[in-house]
């Protein structure tokens, strides 16, 4: 890596850290979905109910919204294990009725969605997906496919399937080398068993790269006309293609460079038909909406080209720290970039004063947290000694 690339890597890492939701926000979200889970656990006396997270919250790729007016989302699966004999409409109604029975949840509940029931909290919204096992039984880690309650505008339900549990396993495996490293570092620093370190407690270059790509998308489409905003690339496509392209790079800059270059290789096309298969359920096509509206496909490639230039090319080509900052503000937003650069300078100053500044090999740059590949930077009195 060149000096400019190392500098950009440092800033991208700090920006990604600031994209994370705060520990307070996460704690509030976790408490909320546990409470909802306990309430829904009794929604059907004849069903064994299991509540589990899915989506970005589950994968450790959730990001803060662009503005205070926006909300982040939490996705939950409400699995009625013993209700495979019930119709999709009945399953959906069971969960909705139970939420209506709770005085607080009833006031937070939005009208029925295509697949989910949504609860609106002050800082986030919670999408709850009613479903049943696809193979009569749900047994982790063997039988984990679910049958969704997918409702068309006509009111008719059609078969839709997914497998959040297996997707989570696949996602972890795509970054296994780096995930094992950061989990080991975390377990040593916090004196906990590696097996008990949850995914959201640590971040690999893949997770950070996905956070940055999603933030660039959110900023890019924030002020565009609604027609284009409606066609913005969806998170599951960005996440899946990024994970497929990732090659266990050790830092964010190299991970982003590889991912941005190679994401299109994992999009299959036959004529006007696009296929981005769910890697754990090939019959589920994440690009099915592209085939209904080709503008969505065109918008994806337009966004990806913009991300390459805005995140990787422009900040490298400009001269001066203020120009680098301006380039990054275009990608990720002014406030978060300026806060990240201030945080970086403050952290480095404090670490040097406390003699807790580390260098990662010959190319990794300065860091304020130790790892298996870092060594401590010696003290400096600035008197020439």
C-alpha angles and dihedrals in degrees: 000000000000123000090258092051091050090050092049090047090055093050094045090053092051092047091050090051090053091050090064117100111251121261088249092054092047092048090051092049093048092048090049096051092045089054092048089048092053091050094047091046087081097043093111123023091203096052133074100226123208123187118197136162124245137174128039095337088057094044096046094244100109116132137194117262119259094244136022088248091063126077135215119230136231118203120208132182116217104198119192098200099190099039101085090120093060124091121253090248091053093048091050091047094050092058094042093050092051091053090049090055091063111083095215097040092047090061091048096046119111123209115284113288130212092266108353146051110228129211116197116216126181096263104017144015126233120218112203116197116202112210146147133219113281094215100043089258135061112205120160125253097007110044108029107138114124133204111225129215097239113176125192124215088256089062094249120129122225130193114270125165138189143165114214093169095057092041089057090050091049092048092053091048092053089064098030098133095051094036092056090049097051093042090053092049091049093048092051094048094046099032096235131130114270091232090059096055106106120218095248091058093066135041129213124196088259094057091045092048091052091049091053093046092050091048091051089051092050093049093044094053098035095093100027123108115279093249091062094037090057089057096050114133112272121237097243090058093047091046096047097046092044092051092048092050095044115105100187094270111184098228139037098245094055091041092053092046092053095041096049091048097046107034093095091058089072095054111094119207133189110179106305093344119103123197126193100167123206099250092223097038109031092186089068109082113199089194096057090114090055089062091053093045117023090194088075091059093047090048092053093056091043090053094046093052090048091050092052092053099037098044104031111020109034098049090050095048099050125087123231134027093262090056091050088051092050092050092050091048089060089056103041110013133273101261098049093046094049092046090049094051091048090048091050093053092045093048092049092049093049093044092052091049091049093043091240098119116123136191120216106221118290098313108026098085130216120327135182096212126061125236138168092279101044133091128198119262113234121245121268127206094183089228093110095258 
